[in-house]
Amino acid sequence: QVQLVESGGGLVQAGGSLRLSCAASGSMFSINTMGWYRQAPGKQREMVATITRGGWPNYADSVKGRFTISRDNAKNTVYLQMNNLKPEDTAVYYCYAQVAPMGPYWGQGTQVTVSS
């Protein structure tokens, strides 16, 4: 049993910044890839950013150059620094973690709203 708890969502004006955090807790052997997905109203859930255990990041084209993903393996925590936010970034953001040997886990989600 693994729990992922997100924090840091909220309201921000266009051009502003937010920092999301996700801490994993519970029974786990090893956390491999972690990341962030988002889902806007009426839209499909999409990958925002992922990061391997060794720290190699991947980003969606829509956020590349604006968002930065990082992780602290000692704290079992992944972060998403979001700069120059746009209204189209408005969505529920979900934390994701691949946990060996159990499998993938998802957080409950945190709302990010960007006003124009």
Secondary structure, DSSP 8 states (H G I E B T S, - for coil): -EEEEEE--EEEETT--EEEEEEEEES-SEEEEEEEEEE-TTS--EEEEEE-TT--EEE-TTTTTTEEEEEEGGGTEEEEEE-S--GGG-EEEEEEEEEETTEEEE---EEEEEE-
